[in-house]
């Protein structure tokens, strides 16, 4: 059974499902695919959607109740796909961000296509405060996809990465698939999640990526990435990751 650490499943908050009907449809798809826990992670602090810690947790409670009433065998846990805006830094100062599972340790961070100049210092400061930032879908960030060395530098500072399942299977195009493949082989893809947004075009499917991952790194490493690490993240526990592979031309 799998854990989906990044899924826009809460209705009416961002560019995820518009209503509870689609939320339930997504939950059913995930359950049928072998997912038992979904971290509901709407966009937060991105300047587009009027989400807040309060609105996310309130909507999470409503969705949990609906999923349970429908008899769907998945558990919803709190998270947020956070953006580096002034609101984020204010919330960080006030300890009012949303970490994965509300353990106060792991957080999802979405960077723009061009990585901000102060990113290394930010990661260093977050680690000093006890947080572990997880960079979401770096394979779709142009700067990182074209220059994996920059991502390796962030990883060495203590940042983890989360690859989108659909990137690994080619549904986000050849460029994203090529970068995801490269990151996996270079040992800088630490976690896989769906980043699902709806039941039709971006559904919460993990099993297909699991199969691709096994073909790339073998069953043992695929299980480490998609089964063991997500469980530890959700529990707020620390785990070791391998040193990034160094290529001769870097």
C-alpha positions, 0 to 999 in steps of 0.5 A, a space after each residue: 500500500 502506498 502513500 501519496 505525499 502531494 495531491 491537490 484533492 481538496 475541493 474549491 480551494 485552488 486549481 484542484 477539484 471544483 467540488 466534493 464529487 470530484 474529490 470523492 472520485 479522486 479518492 476512489 481512483 487512489 484507493 483502487 490504485 493501492 494508495 491508503 493515505 493521501 496528503 492533501 496539499 493545496 497551493 499556499 502562499 502563491 498569490 493566486 489562490 486565496 488559501 490559508 492555513 485555516 481554510 485548508 484545515 477546515 476543508 480537509 476536515 470536511 473532505 475527511 468526513 465525506 470520504 469516510 461516509 462514502 466508505 472509501 479506504 483512504 486517509 487524508 492527511 494535512 500538507 500544503 504546496 507552498 510558494 516562496 512569497 512574503 506570506 510564506 516567510 511571515 508564516 514561517 516566522 509565526 510557525 503557522 505554515 503547514 508541514 506534511 502530517 503536521 509533524 513540524 518537519 517536512 514541508 513541500 516547496 514549489 519553486 518557479 522555473 528559474 530558481 531564486 538567487 537566495 535559495 541555498 541560503 533559504 535551505 540552510 536556514 530551514 534546516 537550521 530551524 529543523 525543517 526539511 524542504 521537499 522541492 516539488 516536481 524539479 523535473 518541470 523547473 526548466 533551470 533544474 531540468 537543463 542543469 541537474 548540477 544545480 539540483 545536486 547542490 541543493 540536495 547536498 545542502 539538505 533539500 529533498 526532491 519529489 518527482 511527479 509520477 506522471 513525469 516519470 511515465 511520460 504524461 508531462 512530455 518528453 522533456 520532463 520524462 527525460 529529466 525525471 529519468 536523469 534525476 532517478 539515475 543520479 540519485 537526486 529523486 528521493 520521493 514520488 507523488 502524484 501531484 494530482 489535480 482532478 479525476 480525469 486529466 491528472 488523476 492520483 495514479 502512483 502504480 504506473 510510476 512504481 513500475 517504471 521506477 523498478 525498471 530503472 533502479 530495481 525493486 529494492 530501491 523503488 520500494 525505498 523511494 515509494 514505500 519506505 521514505 513516504 512513511 517516514 516523512 509522514 511520521 516526521 522521522 529522519 532518514 538517510 539518502 544516498 550521495 548524488 551520483 557525480 558524472 565525469 563532466 560535472 
